[in-house]
Amino acid sequence: MNGYQCYLKRMPKTIAMEVQSSKNLGYNLGLKLVRGAYLREERELAEKLGVESPVCDTLQDTHESYNECLKTAIEHSQTNSLVFVASHNKDSVDIAKSMILERGFTDYRVRFGQLKAFSDQITAQLAHENFKVYKYLPYGPTENVMPYLVRRGQESKQVLRE
């Protein structure tokens, strides 16, 4: 399964290309869709290099990009593919749920995941409605885990302030 940072402007085209390639070549496709984690860093690097930022210009553009990628992935989902909706965003989760129900998917080809203690109410609702949902919990030595958790907290603040 490959992870796709949907805050990148090129990602809707990339997802469409991945879907078409898997159909043409007959391979199992695994898409993990994430909103994105490096907004500030990507923008700063682009500015430093004097190139256009690869990141969506606004939070709304980011949401639209993620949801477009999500819709393409689910719409073209086949029994040999897996779409992993890695999102804490209720609107995106609702879009995915609606598409799963409309298409009558019962094989869990679309799954959900969130970080433990992030959007637990969404996770609980998904589980209650019998969707396949995962919570992940980073573990390991404190010196490795804490920087990751601090970064995730900072990313959440960045996205909320965009």
Secondary structure, DSSP 8 states (H G I E B T S, - for coil): -EEEETTBTTHHHHHHHHHHHHHHHT---EEEEE--S-HHHHHHHHHHHTS--SB-SSHHHHHHHHHHHHHHHHHT--TT-EEEEE---HHHHHHHHHHHHHHT--S--EEEEEETTSSHHHHHHHHHTT--EEEE---S-HHHHHHHHHHHHHHHHHHHH-
